[in-house]
Amino acid sequence: MELGRLEYLQALVTEFQVTDSTEAKEQVLANLANFAYDPSNYEYLRQLQVLDLFLDMLTEDNETLVEFAMGKDCPERPQLSPGQGTAGLALRLVANPP
């Protein structure tokens, strides 16, 4: 059975919330951050409250989680331009309400 995009993102969010593994959290957060670069995912990310998850990670002691939450140093996005990352996502989501 193939998951749709919303279901796949929900599975990532759920995995992030239930895992006790720091490495798994880092990997899932990096995946979510990579999905945040595609405007076609904005509505799904909004529904799943992924922005809140990113913002919550900004206060973590784990530097990798903080950097991934900010959209920096994600494996798929080594170089960012202004307006990318979580801050850019936040602005785009606010500027483009459902």
Residue pairs with C-beta under 8 A, 6 or more apart in sequence:
3 11
5 41
5 44
6 44
6 47
6 48
9 32
9 35
9 41
9 44
9 45
9 48
9 50
10 48
12 28
12 31
12 32
12 35
13 32
13 48
13 50
13 53
15 24
15 28
16 24
16 25
16 28
16 29
16 32
16 53
19 25
19 28
22 62
25 62
25 65
26 62
26 64
26 65
26 68
29 53
29 54
29 57
29 65
29 68
29 69
30 68
30 74
30 75
30 76
32 45
32 50
32 53
32 54
33 54
33 68
33 69
33 71
33 74
33 77
33 85
33 86
34 74
34 75
34 76
34 77
35 41
35 44
35 45
36 45
36 50
36 54
36 71
36 86
36 89
37 71
37 77
37 84
39 92
42 89
42 92
42 93
42 96
43 98
45 51
45 89
45 93
46 93
46 98
51 86
51 89
51 90
51 93
53 69
54 69
54 70
54 86
54 89
55 69
55 86
55 90
56 69
57 65
57 66
57 68
57 69
58 66
58 69
58 70
58 86
60 66
60 69
64 73
67 73
68 74
69 86
70 85
70 86
70 87
71 77
71 80
71 84
71 85
71 86
71 87
71 88
71 89
72 80
72 85
77 84
82 88
83 91
